């Protein structure tokens, strides 16, 4: 899911550069929906602190994407991408460690 959200962020940046507002809107909307799904998958009962921290990060990503859409600027998307890349790396590392004997 992170990969697709990141792809849509990059597409949105291209659409902003091209002044393609419908394309920008669709790309940001899809990225936002993916982030909402990631946030909805959090289990606040099993890991309340982790879920709370991740929810804050997902909220930051959503706010950044909304700002980019409203302001027609790439910088907020770059900020969202940095967070998504960090999260993707952290989840990949955790999965590797979980699979290790």
VEXVO-131710 format. One line per 8 residues: for each residue z, x, y of N, C-alpha, C, CB. Coordinates in pm, 1 decimal, padded with zeros to 6 digits. Glycine has a CB too. Layout:
# residues N
Z X Y Z X Y Z X Y Z X Y ~ ...
//
This chain:
# residues 101
00000.0 00081.5 -00119.3 00000.0 00000.0 00000.0 00000.0 00086.6 00126.8 00120.3 -00093.1 -00000.8 ~ 00072.2 00198.7 00120.0 00076.0 00287.0 00236.7 -00064.6 00337.2 00270.0 00171.2 00406.4 00211.6 ~ -00139.2 00372.7 00164.9 -00273.7 00426.1 00184.9 -00360.0 00325.0 00260.9 -00338.8 00461.6 00049.1 ~ -00354.9 00200.2 00220.2 -00437.0 00097.3 00284.8 -00391.2 00073.0 00428.3 -00431.7 -00033.9 00204.8 ~ -00260.1 00069.9 00451.4 -00209.6 00052.0 00588.0 -00257.1 00166.3 00677.7 -00054.9 00044.2 00588.4 ~ -00252.8 00288.2 00624.8 -00299.1 00403.8 00701.3 -00448.5 00395.6 00729.8 -00267.5 00532.7 00626.4 ~ -00525.7 00351.3 00631.6 -00669.7 00333.7 00652.9 -00695.6 00234.1 00765.1 -00738.4 00286.7 00523.3 ~ -00621.9 00123.2 00764.1 -00642.1 00020.3 00865.8 -00600.1 00070.9 01003.8 -00563.5 -00106.5 00829.8
-00498.9 00153.6 01009.8 -00459.0 00213.0 01137.6 -00571.0 00300.4 01192.4 -00329.5 00295.7 01121.6 ~ -00631.1 00380.3 01107.6 -00741.8 00465.3 01152.0 -00861.8 00381.8 01194.8 -00782.7 00562.2 01040.9 ~ -00888.4 00275.0 01120.5 -00998.2 00185.5 01159.4 -00969.7 00123.0 01295.5 -01019.1 00074.9 01053.1 ~ -00845.3 00081.0 01318.0 -00808.7 00019.1 01446.0 -00831.2 00116.4 01561.3 -00661.5 -00027.2 01443.6 ~ -00796.0 00243.4 01540.7 -00818.8 00343.3 01645.5 -00968.1 00354.6 01678.1 -00763.1 00480.9 01602.0 ~ -01049.7 00354.5 01576.8 -01194.2 00360.5 01598.3 -01244.2 00238.4 01673.5 -01267.1 00372.9 01465.3 ~ -01193.8 00123.2 01638.5 -01235.0 00001.1 01707.2 -01189.9 00001.5 01853.4 -01178.7 -00121.5 01635.3 ~ -01072.2 00056.5 01880.3 -01026.1 00067.7 02019.3 -01120.7 00157.9 02097.3 -00880.8 00122.9 02025.8
-01157.8 00272.2 02038.5 -01250.6 00364.9 02104.6 -01385.9 00298.0 02131.9 -01270.6 00490.9 02018.2 ~ -01428.9 00213.9 02037.5 -01559.1 00147.2 02049.4 -01551.2 00018.4 02130.6 -01614.7 00116.7 01911.4 ~ -01430.8 -00016.9 02172.9 -01407.8 -00140.6 02247.9 -01447.5 -00264.1 02165.9 -01486.3 -00137.7 02380.0 ~ -01425.7 -00255.9 02034.9 -01454.6 -00366.0 01942.5 -01325.1 -00443.6 01920.4 -01513.5 -00313.1 01805.8 ~ -01301.3 -00542.6 02002.6 -01174.8 -00615.4 01997.3 -01157.8 -00698.6 01869.6 -01163.7 -00705.4 02117.4 ~ -01261.9 -00766.5 01820.5 -01243.1 -00837.8 01693.5 -01210.0 -00742.8 01577.7 -01368.6 -00917.8 01659.9 ~ -01279.3 -00629.8 01572.0 -01251.7 -00531.5 01467.0 -01111.5 -00476.4 01478.3 -01351.9 -00417.9 01472.8 ~ -01070.1 -00442.9 01600.4 -00934.5 -00391.9 01624.3 -00831.4 -00493.9 01579.8 -00914.3 -00357.3 01773.1
-00855.9 -00619.3 01616.4 -00762.0 -00724.5 01580.4 -00747.5 -00739.9 01429.5 -00805.8 -00855.5 01641.0 ~ -00858.5 -00736.7 01358.2 -00855.1 -00751.4 01212.2 -00784.0 -00632.9 01146.5 -00998.0 -00764.7 01156.2 ~ -00814.5 -00511.8 01193.2 -00753.4 -00392.6 01132.8 -00603.0 -00389.5 01157.8 -00818.5 -00264.7 01188.3 ~ -00562.2 -00418.0 01279.9 -00418.8 -00417.1 01309.8 -00349.0 -00530.4 01236.3 -00394.4 -00429.0 01461.7 ~ -00413.2 -00646.2 01228.3 -00354.1 -00758.6 01155.4 -00330.7 -00723.0 01009.1 -00444.0 -00882.0 01165.4 ~ -00427.9 -00660.9 00946.5 -00412.1 -00624.1 00805.3 -00303.0 -00518.2 00788.9 -00545.7 -00572.2 00747.4 ~ -00301.8 -00418.3 00875.6 -00196.2 -00316.7 00867.8 -00059.3 -00380.9 00885.6 -00217.8 -00207.2 00974.3 ~ -00047.8 -00474.0 00978.9 00079.6 -00542.5 01002.5 00121.1 -00624.7 00880.0 00069.4 -00633.6 01126.5
00025.7 -00691.7 00818.5 00058.5 -00771.8 00699.2 00107.3 -00683.2 00585.4 -00064.0 -00853.2 00653.2 ~ 00047.1 -00567.5 00571.5 00091.0 -00475.0 00466.6 00233.5 -00428.4 00494.5 -00004.6 -00353.4 00456.7 ~ 00261.6 -00392.2 00618.3 00397.0 -00347.5 00654.4 00497.1 -00461.2 00634.5 00401.1 -00297.3 00801.5 ~ 00457.0 -00583.7 00666.7 00545.6 -00699.3 00643.2 00575.1 -00716.4 00494.1 00481.8 -00828.5 00699.5 ~ 00474.2 -00694.8 00410.8 00495.1 -00703.2 00265.4 00590.0 -00593.7 00217.7 00360.7 -00692.6 00190.7 ~ 00573.0 -00474.3 00270.4 00664.1 -00365.3 00234.4 00807.1 -00401.8 00274.1 00621.0 -00232.7 00302.7 ~ 00822.1 -00456.7 00393.2 00955.8 -00494.7 00438.9 01013.4 -00607.9 00354.2 00951.7 -00536.4 00586.1 ~ 00929.3 -00703.7 00316.5 00974.8 -00816.1 00235.1 01019.0 -00771.6 00095.5 00864.2 -00919.9 00223.6
00967.8 -00657.6 00049.7 01002.1 -00609.9 -00084.5 01137.1 -00537.4 -00089.5 00893.2 -00517.3 -00135.0 ~ 01198.8 -00516.7 00024.6 01326.8 -00445.5 00027.8 01435.2 -00528.0 -00040.1 01367.5 -00413.0 00172.9 ~ 01518.0 -00461.1 -00117.8 01628.4 -00528.3 -00187.1 01758.9 -00493.2 -00115.9 01634.2 -00487.0 -00338.6 ~ 01798.6 -00579.8 -00025.6 01918.1 -00555.2 00055.6 02046.1 -00564.6 -00027.0 01924.2 -00654.3 00171.4 ~ 02040.6 -00630.4 -00142.2 02159.6 -00641.6 -00227.0 02185.8 -00513.6 -00306.0 02144.5 -00758.9 -00322.9 ~ 02081.3 -00452.1 -00357.8 02097.8 -00331.4 -00439.9 02124.4 -00206.3 -00358.4 01975.5 -00309.9 -00523.9 ~ 02061.7 -00196.6 -00242.8 02077.0 -00075.8 -00159.9 02077.9 -00118.4 -00012.5 01960.8 00028.5 -00188.1 ~ 02189.5 -00175.2 00031.8 02192.2 -00230.4 00168.1 02164.5 -00128.4 00278.0 02325.1 -00293.2 00193.3
02220.9 -00009.0 00268.3 02198.7 00091.1 00372.9 02053.9 00138.4 00375.4 02291.8 00210.3 00352.4 ~ 02000.9 00168.6 00258.8 01861.3 00212.5 00249.9 01767.7 00102.5 00299.4 01825.7 00251.8 00104.8 ~ 01789.9 -00019.8 00254.0 01704.5 -00131.3 00294.9 01711.1 -00152.9 00446.1 01745.5 -00259.8 00221.5 ~ 01828.7 -00140.6 00502.1 01845.0 -00158.2 00646.3 01768.9 -00050.2 00723.6 01994.1 -00155.2 00684.0 ~ 01781.6 00073.0 00678.5 01711.2 00184.1 00744.7 01559.3 00168.8 00732.8 01755.1 00318.8 00684.2 ~ 01513.4 00130.7 00615.1 01369.4 00110.7 00596.7 01320.0 -00006.0 00681.4 01336.7 00086.2 00448.3 ~ 01399.0 -00111.7 00689.8 01360.4 -00227.1 00772.4 01345.0 -00185.6 00918.2 01464.8 -00340.4 00760.3 ~ 01432.3 -00099.4 00965.1 01420.6 -00051.0 01103.5 01293.0 00030.2 01122.4 01543.0 00034.3 01141.5
01260.5 00113.2 01025.0 01137.4 00192.3 01033.9 01013.9 00101.7 01029.7 01131.4 00295.7 00919.3 ~ 01014.2 00004.2 00940.7 00902.5 -00089.6 00934.4 00891.6 -00168.5 01065.2 00919.4 -00185.8 00814.7 ~ 01005.6 -00204.0 01123.1 01005.2 -00273.1 01251.5 00944.0 -00187.4 01361.4 01146.6 -00313.2 01289.9 ~ 00975.9 -00058.8 01360.1 00917.1 00033.1 01456.8 00765.3 00037.8 01440.7 00977.0 00173.8 01440.8 ~ 00720.0 00044.3 01316.6 00576.0 00048.6 01290.0 00510.0 -00079.1 01343.2 00548.3 00065.2 01137.3 ~ 00570.3 -00192.6 01315.3 00514.0 -00319.5 01361.6 00508.9 -00325.3 01514.4 00596.2 -00437.2 01307.1 ~ 00616.7 -00284.3 01579.2 00620.3 -00284.1 01725.3 00514.1 -00190.3 01782.2 00759.6 -00243.1 01775.5 ~ 00497.8 -00074.6 01720.5 00396.7 00020.6 01766.5 00256.6 -00037.3 01753.1 00406.9 00151.5 01688.1
00229.7 -00104.1 01642.4 00097.9 -00164.0 01622.9 00073.6 -00277.3 01722.7 00083.9 -00216.1 01479.3 ~ 00174.9 -00355.5 01750.6 00161.7 -00462.5 01850.1 00131.7 -00403.9 01988.1 00290.3 -00548.2 01855.1 ~ 00203.5 -00295.9 02022.9 00179.3 -00229.5 02151.9 00036.4 -00179.0 02160.8 00277.3 -00112.8 02172.3 ~ -00009.7 -00117.0 02053.0 -00146.6 -00064.7 02051.9 -00246.6 -00177.1 02073.0 -00176.0 00008.1 01919.7 ~ -00221.9 -00289.2 02010.2 -00312.5 -00402.4 02021.9 -00313.9 -00458.3 02163.8 -00273.5 -00511.2 01923.3 ~ -00197.9 -00468.8 02223.5 -00188.0 -00524.9 02358.6 -00236.8 -00428.9 02466.0 -00045.2 -00564.0 02387.6 ~ -00202.7 -00300.9 02450.6 -00235.1 -00201.8 02552.7 -00371.0 -00135.1 02531.1 -00128.0 -00096.8 02556.5 ~ -00428.5 -00158.6 02414.0 -00556.1 -00095.9 02376.0 -00547.8 00055.7 02384.9 -00669.8 -00147.1 02465.4
-00439.8 00108.8 02329.5 -00418.3 00253.5 02328.4 -00397.9 00300.9 02184.9 -00296.4 00292.1 02416.6 ~ -00442.9 00423.3 02160.2 -00430.4 00481.3 02026.1 -00293.7 00543.0 02001.5 -00537.1 00585.9 02004.9 ~ -00225.1 00587.6 02105.4 -00098.8 00659.0 02087.8 00004.5 00579.6 02006.5 -00040.9 00693.2 02223.1 ~ 00023.9 00450.0 02032.0 00120.5 00378.0 01948.8 00079.8 00374.0 01800.7 00137.1 00236.1 02001.0 ~ -00050.8 00372.6 01775.0 -00096.2 00376.9 01635.8 -00062.4 00512.3 01575.6 -00248.5 00349.5 01625.9 ~ -00080.6 00619.0 01652.6 -00045.4 00752.5 01603.8 00102.5 00759.8 01567.7 -00079.4 00859.1 01709.3 ~ 00186.4 00696.3 01647.7 00330.5 00694.4 01618.6 00357.7 00618.3 01488.9 00409.1 00630.1 01735.7 ~ 00290.0 00506.1 01471.6 00306.4 00427.5 01348.6 00259.0 00507.3 01227.7 00228.8 00294.2 01358.3
00147.6 00577.2 01242.8 00092.1 00656.3 01133.3 00189.4 00766.4 01091.6 -00043.1 00717.2 01174.1 ~ 00252.7 00831.7 01188.5 00349.9 00936.7 01154.5 00461.6 00881.8 01066.4 00409.5 00998.2 01282.2 ~ 00512.6 00765.9 01101.3 00620.1 00705.3 01022.4 00568.9 00666.3 00883.9 00677.9 00581.7 01094.9 ~ 00452.5 00604.5 00878.3 00396.5 00565.4 00748.9 00371.0 00685.9 00658.9 00267.1 00488.2 00769.2 ~ 00323.2 00794.8 00716.5 00301.2 00916.6 00636.7 00431.7 00972.6 00582.9 00230.3 01023.2 00720.2 ~ 00535.2 00973.5 00666.1 00666.4 01020.7 00620.1 00720.0 00933.2 00507.7 00766.4 01023.1 00736.2 ~ 00706.4 00802.5 00523.5 00755.4 00710.9 00420.0 00675.3 00726.1 00291.2 00748.6 00565.6 00469.3 ~ 00543.8 00737.0 00304.2 00461.2 00754.5 00184.6 00500.7 00881.0 00109.9 00312.4 00759.5 00222.1
00522.3 00989.2 00184.4 00564.4 01114.8 00121.5 00699.7 01104.0 00055.8 00567.2 01225.4 00223.0 ~ 00792.2 01036.5 00121.7 00926.8 01021.2 00065.1 00923.1 00938.2 -00062.3 01021.2 00956.1 00167.2 ~ 00845.6 00830.1 -00062.5 00836.3 00747.5 -00182.8 00766.5 00822.9 -00295.3 00761.8 00617.1 -00152.7 ~ 00664.6 00901.7 -00262.6 00595.5 00980.2 -00366.3 00690.4 01083.5 -00426.2 00469.8 01050.5 -00307.8 ~ 00768.6 01148.1 -00342.1 00864.8 01247.5 -00390.5 00971.2 01181.1 -00477.9 00931.2 01320.9 -00271.9 ~ 01018.8 01065.0 -00436.2 01120.9 00994.5 -00515.5 01064.7 00953.2 -00650.9 01172.8 00870.3 -00439.7 ~ 00938.7 00909.0 -00652.8 00876.9 00869.5 -00779.1 00860.0 00989.1 -00871.5 00741.7 00803.1 -00754.0 ~ 00825.4 01104.3 -00816.0 00810.3 01226.3 -00895.6 00943.5 01265.2 -00957.3 00755.6 01341.8 -00809.3
01048.7 01259.4 -00877.3 01181.8 01294.6 -00928.0 01231.5 01195.9 -01032.1 01281.1 01301.8 -00813.8 ~ 01195.7 01068.4 -01015.4 01237.9 00967.6 -01111.2 01167.4 00985.6 -01245.7 01210.8 00828.2 -01055.9 ~ 01044.2 01038.7 -01241.2 00967.5 01061.5 -01363.8 01004.3 01192.2 -01433.6 00819.9 01061.4 -01332.4 ~ 01073.0 01279.9 -01363.1 01108.5 01409.8 -01421.3 01215.8 01391.7 -01528.7 01158.1 01507.6 -01311.2 ~ 01209.4 01475.1 -01631.8 01308.7 01461.8 -01741.2 01447.5 01507.5 -01700.2 01264.1 01541.7 -01862.7
//
